[in-house]
Amino acid sequence: MFWLRVALFIIPLYAANASAMVFGMLLKSKTPLDFGVNFIDKQPLLGKGKTWKGTFAGILAGTITAVAILLLFPESTSFLAENYALAGFLIALGAIVGDLLGSFIKRRLLIKPGAPTPILDQ
C-alpha cells in the first residue's frame, strides 16, 4: 500500500517534469519564462530553457495524467486525496515550480543549464 501511494504521488510529478522539457522543445518555444531578464548578479533569472509553453505543457500533462489515473483507478486514489484531480494539478504545479527554483539557484551558483547538480536535480 505504501508503494502504491508513492507511485500515485510521483507519476503526475514525473509527467509534469518530462513534458515541460519535451513539449518546450517540440513546440519550438522561444519565449523564456523570465523574458530574458537578468538578476542583480547579471546572470539570467532562470535561463532560456525555461519557457512559457514548456511550463504550461508540463502542468497540463501532469494534471491530465492525474485525471487519467483517477478515471482508471478511482478506488486507488481515494486514500491519497479526496480530490485526486486537484491534487494532481497541485503536484504538477509543485514539480514545475520546484524545477524553476532549482534553475534559479543554479544560475546564482554559475552552474550551466543542463549541468547535473546533486539535490537540485533529484
Buried (B, 14 or more C-beta within 10 A) or exposed (E): EEEEEEEBBEBBBBBBBBBBBBBBEEBEBEEBBBEEEEEEEEBBBBBBBBBBBBBBBBBBBBBBBBBBBBEEEEEBBEEBBEEBBEBBBBBBBBBBEBBBEBBBEBBEEEBEEEEEBEEBEE
